[in-house]
Amino acid sequence: MIDALHQEATMWMDRFALTLNGIQDLPRLLAKAKAIAEVCSAPEEIHRLISYCQHMIDLMAHIIRNR
């Protein structure tokens, strides 16, 4: 059971790594969204969503680098 869960987790991490590596523009697009949200006086929920997205990208990049 543990081995099956480990294999599934590894599969998803590999898929995420391919996706993250394939999206070179992700940091630029996130910065653009943040700039637009600031200019347009977006609701706080939008700012929290952008911060959450940035946190998740940073976290997954860290995990992938340290694999």
C-alpha positions, 0 to 999 in steps of 0.5 A, a space after each residue: 500500500 505504501 509503495 503504491 501511494 509513493 509511486 502515485 505521488 512520484 507520478 504526480 510530482 513528475 507530471 507537475 515538474 514537466 508542466 512547471 518546466 514547460 511554462 517558462 512564462 508563468 512568473 511573468 504572467 503572475 507578475 502581470 496579473 499582480 500589476 493589473 490587480 494593483 492598477 485596477 484596485 482589485 478586491 482583496 480576494 484577488 490579491 490573496 489568490 495571486 499571493 497563494 498562486 505565487 506561494 504554490 509556484 515557489 513551493 513546488 519549484 523548491 520541491 522539484 529543485 531538491 528532489 
